[in-house]
């Protein structure tokens, strides 16, 4: 109204047209300033609407003492100075006197004895990053032995305020349960991202080391807010160039920008680098010159980046070079690199994602067979990084049998945050639910309740070091992850890396409150939606234990008909084995016997189709189409019914989201709505294509509950997507 009034008020300098243009610009500016593009992630710090809580927060934060002394503490202070005024609409008031402050944020050594004595613990034996948030008399203290703990504690306190939680009478002691909490970027040096669906790589190698993009800082801050403490900058399908001097300088610039946020950098090491960039004629790990080359390389890196994390290596897998090219073992390769990094406290993270086209064994068995015999033979700074399941980040897989089977070797978890097999950045799927399922699975390796989480955090077999990695879904898109809800998967990964026993529902609520609204009428239905979204995608893509039936290479959309590929284990028919008799992969003792790689208690369950949970039925068994499930319907009917349920559930998601418009800004609401409409179409496409294809074998009518396909199988098979994102362009 004011703007329109301005338009009519006569300003002598401007004519009517000019005044109109100024007004229009102001209106547009106001509109776009209010639009939410998602850039702020879960760090929006929207005003606290609950008056009672707002007063409580104001009272407790009315005079803040900040310890200073290092860049990490400066970051903590800046975060409070940025967040509090937004949350409470008042400026931050700083107290120089620690005794008079209402809120104290500092390292423990800064505390006067009167406060220090009242801490129940000084966290001395606790891992780096631990902190205390405690109400002591009239003061609230956020303290830690190290400044990184102070930063994590500060984010925790701000999270409580974003979540409408009381901050009276607090007594929180937190420590990270896992040592290495890493993102793995599959980012190439040309800025394409393998399996990336959110634009290009954040790392602008061309302009580094001089240009430090603000995004690097914002990225580090977001990671620190959820406790992520390391990032592998480059793709596991590695380019040796990143280990050359100019790239080490560029990496150093990134490392310097990340350091205040407690984020270490790691690089992928291409095993053949000594030959490609070192002028040697071999990369044999037992060759003295090769070992010396890596030792020199480590020295060169650590000279620039004293806290460099270490190397991540994909060796002898999918065409990547490795020690086996020289007749050596994975242990030989990993230990040689480990020796080079050891003097600098660096680690080698060696991936177990290996399978060979020359090995006729079931692909699901190969990594276990390759690695388990080497248990106890890896150097102490080697971790073996294992994908959550034995095939490849499918919508559902049983946990990888290696977990729990290598008591003397630290096994790192590798989750995929980017949704290569789960609808890219188009489908709304809340992955913490999937992560939780794997982490809470019981390996039975040391009696009941030997969960994967305990393997990962090192507690099951008292491991000296522990780690977890998530393949990043981050790119240059303004909202970082393409789908606004894919931010939840980055967030949730971080929270589970901090505490692998956290519940996915709690994570969903936290994220929803910070990212959208803390109104219960929003949070309750939306947390239900998030939690069920994972099962929904399983239902409309790969129900009842089916897996790897997506289209070839790009993995976009259904492709159960894929059969001509360079290697059989890249086809779909290898995995579903549909024929006139039935469908599914027999991995039981009468088939590939992959079940024998699990603890006997589990092998027994998985060997028996009646005992196998229906979600994993066709993972472990090849069963007749007429096989009856618990609901007394045939397997064929159940497959069709489940596909249909998946479609119906996406419809429900769409309706729920429609109802959420009062709580969400127009821009994000609209984007999610459009994405959900693609998701629905694609869910229908999956159902129609897969059921039409399988019908050729079952020769049975579609179950009554299922909406019939409206196109022919030939039509679905004819669809081609040469420009689907996430794969390397052909010119490379
Ligand atoms: O999931 C598969 C992907 C490849 C990936 C590979 C791996 C980086 O299709 O793109 O390569 O796994 O994890 O190494």
Boltz pocket constraint, residues with backbone or C-beta under 6 A from the ligand:
constraints:
  - pocket:
      binder: B
      contacts: [[A, 186], [A, 194], [A, 195], [A, 236], [A, 237], [A, 314], [A, 318], [A, 353], [A, 392], [A, 393], [A, 420], [A, 553]]
      max_distance: 6.0
